[in-house]
Amino acid sequence: MMIIHKSLRELLEDCLIISCVSGTVGIALKFTTFFNIWVQFPGWPNVCDVAFLIFSSLFLGWRALEQNKRKKTEHSTAS
């Protein structure tokens, strides 16, 4: 069996990335069911959705910046 992750931390980060992307897509698709319908959303689920979207965007942005930095350092050392 091929080892994909070197450590438990890498596995957890990949699971968190999958959860963030899947959850963001799920929240976005949830609102497509309400087209042409006037809906009053309760406050508590909206707060959870917004908190999750903020966390997801910050985490995924941080990971993207970290990957970009890693690629730049690998590129500069290879030259």
C-alpha positions in Angstrom: 0.0 0.0 0.0 1.4 3.4 -1.0 1.8 6.0 1.8 0.2 9.3 0.8 0.6 11.3 4.0 3.9 11.5 5.9 2.2 12.4 9.2 -1.1 12.6 11.0 -0.9 16.4 10.7 -0.9 16.2 6.8 -3.8 13.8 6.9 -5.8 16.1 9.1 -5.0 19.1 7.0 -6.2 17.3 3.9 -9.4 16.3 5.6 -9.9 19.9 6.7 -9.4 21.2 3.2 -11.9 18.7 1.8 -14.4 19.7 4.5 -13.9 23.4 3.8 -14.3 23.0 0.1 -17.3 20.7 0.3 -19.0 22.8 2.9 -18.6 26.0 0.9 -20.0 24.3 -2.2 -22.9 22.9 -0.1 -23.8 26.3 1.4 -23.6 27.9 -2.1 -25.9 25.2 -3.6 -28.3 25.5 -0.6 -29.3 29.0 -1.8 -30.2 27.8 -5.3 -33.2 26.0 -3.9 -34.7 29.3 -2.8 -34.8 31.1 -6.3 -38.1 32.8 -6.9 -39.3 32.2 -3.3 -39.5 34.8 -0.6 -37.9 33.1 2.5 -37.2 34.4 6.0 -34.1 32.7 7.2 -33.7 32.2 11.0 -30.7 33.9 12.6 -28.9 31.0 14.2 -28.3 28.9 11.1 -27.2 32.0 9.2 -24.6 32.8 11.9 -23.2 29.2 11.7 -23.1 29.5 7.9 -21.3 32.8 7.9 -18.8 31.6 10.6 -18.0 28.5 8.6 -17.6 30.5 5.4 -15.2 33.0 7.1 -13.2 30.2 8.6 -13.1 28.3 5.3 -11.9 31.3 3.3 -9.3 32.2 5.9 -8.0 28.7 6.1 -7.9 28.0 2.4 -6.3 31.4 1.7 -3.7 30.7 4.3 -3.0 27.3 2.8 -2.7 28.9 -0.7 -0.3 31.5 0.5 1.8 28.8 2.3 1.9 26.7 -0.9 2.9 29.8 -2.9 5.8 30.6 -0.5 6.9 27.0 -0.6 7.0 27.0 -4.4 8.9 30.2 -4.5 11.6 29.0 -2.1 11.9 25.7 -4.1 12.2 27.6 -7.3 14.8 30.0 -5.9 16.9 27.2 -4.5 16.7 25.2 -7.8 18.0 28.2 -9.8 
